[in-house]
Amino acid sequence: MPKQKSITELQDEKRGLITRSKEIIAEARKENRQFSTEESKEMGEAQTRMAEINIMIEEQESENRGKSKPQKTERYSLRKSIASLAFGTPLDGVNAEVNAASAKNMEGTTSRNAIYLPVENRAAFTAATESQTGVLIDQEQQEILLPLQANLVLANAGAKFMTGLRGDIYWPSYSGSNVKWAGENEASQDGAGTVSKGKLFKPHRLTAYADISNTLLIQENMNFEAIIRQTLAEAIAQKVEKTAFSADAHVDGIPDGLFLTLPTNKGAMNWQRVVQMETDADVNNALFGNLAYIMRPELIGKAKTSVKDASGAGGFLFGSDGKNMLNGYKALRTTNLPTGLQEGADEHGIVFGNWADFFIGQWGSIEIKVDPYTQLLQDTTRLVINSYWDLGPIRDESFATATMK
């Protein structure tokens, strides 16, 4: 019985068949003819043999996988990473690998007493890498900023969320081509539009801190792991969204909110003012994309009890069909919108627009500096979180704001 060929030998044979097939094809093309009877037979035999080789290779690889010993998996833990720095021990294993991979995004601004986490991924390993190295990244726990991607209204509305950025960015805008009438023999005029740089977005530092009991840090408790991540996520995600809708005056280093300038569309909530927001976008040729209303919960309640017209025949502003629609568009609610607006300080914010034109950008990785000294007498470790963001409309005309009561 002939000796079974190894995977390497089979692969060499397959490469030889491929080379011979290419030679036959090249010769026929050179002479601009069809395959001869002998060539057709040889090509058919080569294809059949390559199919057999593929099956033999797969069978051997499957057999080898069955013989290999299962690898010991190592689970990334944010809690263990924090505890290591808090108690003066270096990061090791997968915790060190994830930290090192994420720190590369910070371009030389890293600190020895800090942990770095990517925003867009659960960790710095793909599924393929995990199967090769035995690294198991916890798939049940929330990673930094998961609430921003899943729960907060800007994500649900379809805002443009980008992470791991480097350098300032902008979206160039084009004014559109110009077309003009001309006589039969009149020379055509230049119809090229103009390109402008557009709004510049650059990183602004967003920071917060959270105090964690050292007693909790030493416990092997997956529920507590989730609490740490959720605490850090909320500290950043809520601030990002509140800033997006802010009515605060301009301050250098802080992105401007949508209510920096109070809107002229204001007063009691009624059907005319709601439709006016749609019209404001429409006259700017911006009535397309991820269109939605975002408003304070107080206005949702008002819309559910306010009729469209005096007779009541048109129904309520906010339907009772359970579809959360206002004026035919998706309506989202959040307390992150400003309240106490206008002269009487009794109106609430509401925004309508194409949320695909609202940008939320994050630069580098999330930095968590571990400070075991500030709260030493309380046996508590302070976590100082630094991240870098910018946000705002890519095109101002895509959004209409109002205040209502």
Secondary structure as UniProt FT lines:
FT   HELIX           7..30
FT   TURN            31..32
FT   HELIX           37..67
FT   STRAND          74..75
FT   HELIX           78..86
FT   TURN            87..88
FT   HELIX           93..103
FT   HELIX           104..106
FT   TURN            107..108
FT   TURN            112..113
FT   STRAND          114..117
FT   HELIX           127..133
FT   STRAND          135..136
FT   TURN            144..145
FT   HELIX           146..150
FT   HELIX           153..157
FT   STRAND          160..165
FT   STRAND          169..170
FT   STRAND          173..174
FT   TURN            184..185
FT   STRAND          195..196
FT   STRAND          200..201
FT   STRAND          204..213
FT   HELIX           214..217
FT   HELIX           222..244
FT   TURN            252..253
FT   TURN            258..259
FT   STRAND          266..267
FT   HELIX           271..282
FT   TURN            283..285
FT   STRAND          291..295
FT   HELIX           297..305
FT   TURN            310..311
FT   TURN            313..314
FT   STRAND          325..326
FT   TURN            327..328
FT   STRAND          329..333
FT   TURN            335..336
FT   TURN            342..345
FT   STRAND          347..354
FT   HELIX           355..357
FT   STRAND          358..371
FT   TURN            374..375
FT   HELIX           376..378
FT   STRAND          380..393
FT   HELIX           396..398
FT   STRAND          399..404
//
